[in-house]
Structure formats: structure tokens, C-alpha cells
């Protein structure tokens, strides 16, 4: 029982770790001249595509975690 509680405590920090790994490349890409030439609609499309792919990937990976607990 104790193992499950410690695992759930660390599960709260996992998204923060992933975010911390993604922020430096994002900040580095802001100085790229090709990114500076993008229009607002292009940026919005990239955000939407990233959100959809990230959500699908998260749902896919969460399915693997639940399968072993049953």
C-alpha cells in the first residue's frame, strides 16, 4: 500500500519534469529567423497540432499504466 502512495506523489511531478524538458528548446527556437517569419495562423496551427498529438500520446501511454493494475 505504501508503494502506491509514493508512486502517486511522484506522478504529480511528472508533467512538471516534461515541461521543464520542453521549455529550453522552445525558448531557443524563438531566436530562429524562420520561426520569426511565421504568421499568427501558422503558430496557432502548430499549437493545435502539438496539443492533439500530445493528448493522444498521453492517452495512449496512460492505457499501458492501467493495464498492469487490474
N, C-alpha and C positions, 0 to 999 in steps of 0.2 A: 504494500500500500504506500509506503514511504517513497519508493522509486517513482511511482506515478505522480506524486505531488511535486517532487523535484523536477521531473520532466515538464510538468505543466508550468512551473515557474520559468524555466528556460524557454518555453515556447512563446512566451510574451516578448522575449528579446530577439527572437529570430528575425522578424520583419525589420527591426532596427539595424541588425547586422547587415541584412541585404541592402537596405537603404544606404548605409554607410559605405558599402562597397560600390554603389552606383553613383553616388554624388561626385566623387573626384573626376571620373571620366566625363560626366555631364558638364561640370564646370570647365574642364579642359576643352570641351568641344565648343564652348561659347566664343572662344577666340578664333575659331576656324573661319576663314573668309567665306567658305562655301555655305556654312550654316548662317552667316550674317546676311547672305543674299536670299534666304528663304522668305517667302511671303507668309502672312498670318494663317492663311488657309492651309498651307503646306505644314506648318508647325502643328496646327490643330489636328490635321490628319495623322501626323506621326504620333501625337499623344494618344489619339483614339486607337490606333493600331497597336501601340505598345500596351495600352490598358487592356484591350481584348486578348492579346496574346498572353499577357501576364496573368490575367484572370483565368484563362483556360489552363495555363500551365499550373497555376496554384490549385485549381480544382482537380486536375489530373494527379498531382502529387499527393493531395490530401486523400484521394481514393486509395492510394497504396498504404498510407498510415492507418486507415480504418480497417483495412482488410485483415491485418495481423492481430487486431484487438478482439475480434469476435470469438 
